[in-house]
Amino acid sequence: MTDGPGMGQCECGAVAGPLGVCADYYHGILAEEQADPQMYRWHAPVVCAYLLQHPSGAHEKYLDVQFRMLQLYVDKGLDALLRVAAHQVARNKHGTRSSYDMRPFEGYGSLPPGGPPGHFRAAFCELPFSDGSFVSDGHLAYGRRIETIVEATVESWRSVQA
């Protein structure tokens, strides 16, 4: 188990689960999704939500775009986010462009100053893990749980500016 700021507590404020703190869950998800294309569909929201809940391990210059990506996901769903992500990859292929195309994120708020929030109503270390998998009860159930974490992440960051 990775140590958090308090004994058995994660940087995001959550209490460690059976696998440890959120970093332990995050690394487990990343490993499992490599062998599961259906699970991998949620890779972008997983990475963005994890980094926004644990910004000490993130590159600060990308957090604003990651926050906007999560807002787009909450607003328009996974397929819309996957289209935008594919557009960004195609646009930046072979290093021809080094920045994000921000047009898909127009209308979504920037990352509020004064963060990170101290607590999120849903965290990675609360994800169920059984039979050696995060998707033992199906991909849609896993997707709903990731969506809950994403919504909690956006909600907590928005509360920082209030």
N, C-alpha and C positions, 0 to 999 in steps of 0.2 A: 504494500500500500504506500502510495506517495504521501508525504506529509503536506498538510495544508497549514493555514495560519494558526489553527488551534488543533488540539489533539482530536483526530477524527473528523475534522471540519475542513471543507474545501474553500479555496479562494472566493468562490461565488457565494459563500455563506451556507451552503447545504451541508448536511451531516453525511459523512461517508456511508456508502451502502456496502453490501456484502463483498463486492469486488474491490472496494476502496473508494478513493475520491474520484471526482469527475475525470481526471486525466487517465485513470485506469480504465474507465468505461469508454472514453474517447478512443484510446489506443485499441481497445478490443473491438469497437465498431469499425475502425479503419481497417483492421486486419480481416474481420469477417466480411466486410463489403467487397474486398478484393476478389473473393471467390463467388460472389453473389450479385449478378448484374441487376436484379430487381432491387435489392437493398441499396446498391450503389446509386440508384436514382436520387436518393436523399443526401448524397455526399455534400453538395454545396450548402444546403441549409444546416447540416450537421457541423461542418467546419465553421461557417459564419457564426452560428449560435454559440458554439464552444468558445471561439476566440473572443466574442463579445461578452461572454460570461466570465472569461479568464484572460483579460487583456494583458496581464503580465507576460504571457507567452506569445503575444501577437506583435505584429509590426504595426505600430500606431498609424502609419500613413494609409493603411488599407482599411482601418476600422470603419471609416465613414461609408465607403462603398459597401462593405459587408453589412452595415446597418440598413442601407438602402435596399440591398438585395433581399434581406429578410422582410422588409416592408412590402416589397413587390410580391414575395412569396405569400405573405398573409393576405394581400389584396387580390392576387390573381391566380394563385395556386402553383403547384409544382411544375406543370407543363410550361407555363409562362416563364418561370425561372430557368428551366432547362433550355428554353429557346434563347433567352438573353445570354446565358452562360455560353452556349454554342456560338452565338454571334460574337461574343468577346474573344473566344478562342480563335475563331476564324479570322477575325480582324487583326489579332496580334500574332498570327502564325508567322513563323520564321523571323520573329523579332522586328517586323516592319513598323510596328507601332508599340509604344511603351506605356500607354495610358489607357484607361477605360473609356469607352464611349458612354458618356453620361446621359445621352438622350433617353434611354429606357428608364432612367431613374428620376426623370423630371417629375415633379409633383410629390416626391417622397422627401421627408424631412432629413436634414443632416444630423449627424451624431451630436447629441447635446453635450455641451461642455459641462464639466463638473462631475463626471462619472469616474469610475464605474459605479453602478448601483451596488449596494451591499448585500442584496438578497434578490432571488428570483423565485417565483412561486412554483416553478418546475425546473429541475436540474438533471443533468446526465446521470448522476449517481443514484437517481431514483428509478432508472429504467429497469424493467424486469429482465432477468437473464436466467434462462432455464434450458436444460438439455444442451448446454454448451452453445447457446445462440441467443441473440437479441430478437430474432424473428421466429421463435419457436411457435408463436400463435398466429403467424402470418404476416405478410408484408404490409397489408393495409393497416393492421393494428400497430405495427412498428411505425408506419408513416404518420398515423394519428398521434402517436406519442411524440415523435419528432416535431410535428406541427404544434403541439402543446408547449414544448420547450421553446420553439421559435416565438410563439405568441407571448410567452412569459418574458422572453429576452427583450422583445420590442417594447412591451408594456413597461418593464422596469426601466429601460433606458429613457423612454418618454417621460417617466415620472421624475427623472433627474432634472429636467428643465422646468417642471411645474413649480 
